[in-house]
């Protein structure tokens, strides 16, 4: 199955799948405790200039966005577009973390953005990935 792939292509597929699993399970584990997650986000952002209603709406949407992004990355569907959306999502989180002055989170989120950049950089413009996996 993987014999037809170059090492570069195989590495990119495994990197993409790993990130997909990461995002997918970030969302999955939050769903059963969604209200607690939203409460936590509201408490973190309470002393920031961000409107509470905006924080609440984003907090409810984040786990579902993570699940969708994760699935699309795992399945290699619309990978280029998914990576752009994921970078946008991460930048939204950076903005919130910056307002809350959670610099450790900003650093972690910047690391995610760096890895997403690499995935996007090495993904073909006209295909979902470098080389298709032939089963």
N, C-alpha and C positions, 0 to 999 in steps of 0.2 A: 504494500500500500504506500509506503513512504520511499521506496526505492527510486521512484522517478523524480524525487525532489532533491534539489541541491541542499547543502547544509544551511545556506543562507535562508532559503525558502522554508525549510523545516523549522529552523530557529524562529523565524517570524511567525509561523503558524502556532508554534508552542507558546511563544510570548503573547500572541493575541488571545489564545485560548485561556492562558493563565490569567490574563487581565479580565477576560470575560467571566471566568469563575469568580474572581475577586469581587467584581461589581455585582454579579448575580446573587452571591451569598450575602453581600452587604445588605441588599434589599430584602432577601428572603427572611433573614433572621430578625429584621426590624418589623415586618408585617404583623406578627403575633403580638408585638408590644408597641404598636404604632402610637397609641396615645402617650405612652411613657417617652418615646422618642421625641414626639412633638413637644411635650412638656419640657424635656431637657433642652431642646433648641430654643424654646421660648425663654427659659430661665437664663440660658447663656447670652441671649440677645437682649435681655430686659433693659440693661443700662446703656444700650446703643441708640443712635438716632434712627435705626431702622423701624418702620412701623410694625407693630405687633401682628396686624392682620396679614401683612406680607410674609413675615417670618412663619406664621402659622400655615399659610397656604403652601409655601415652599417646603416646609417640613413634612406636610402630608404628601407632597408629590415626590420628594427625593427617593424614598424606597422603591416606588413604582418605576421611576426613571432608571434607577440602578438595575432593577430586574430586567427591564427592556434592553438597556444598553448591554448588559451582561449576556443576555441571550443572543442578541445580534452579533456580538463579538465572537461568542462560542461557535455560532452557526456560520460565521463568515458571510453575513448578509449585509449589504450596504455598508461595508466596513469603513470606507473613507468618510461617508456622511456621519456614521455613528461616532467615529473618532472626533470629528469636528464638534458634534453635539456634546460629546463627553468632555472635551476641553472647555467648552462654554460652561457646562455644569460645574466643572472644577473651578473655573474663574469666579462663578457666582459664590461658591463656597469660600474661596479666598477672600472675596469682598466681605462676606459675613464674618469670617474669622478675624480679618483685619479690624473691623469695627469693634469686635469683642476683645481685641488685643490678645488673641490666642496665637502667639507667634510660633509655638511649637506645631500647632495645626497648620498654619500657613506654610511652614517649612515642609511638612509632610505632603500637603496638597501641591506645593510647587514640585516636589519629587514626582508625584503622580503625573503632573502636567509634562514634566520632562520625559517620562517614559511614554506617555501618550504621543508626544511630539515624535519620538523615535518610531513608534508604530506607524504613525501617519506618514512620516518621511520615507519609510521603506515600503509603504503600500503603493501599488501601482495606481496611476491616475485613472486608468480605463478599466481596471479590474478590481475585484474585491481584495485580492491579495497578490503576492508576488507570483506564485505558481499555484494552480489548482491541485488539490489532493485528488488523485484518481483512485477510486476504490475498486 
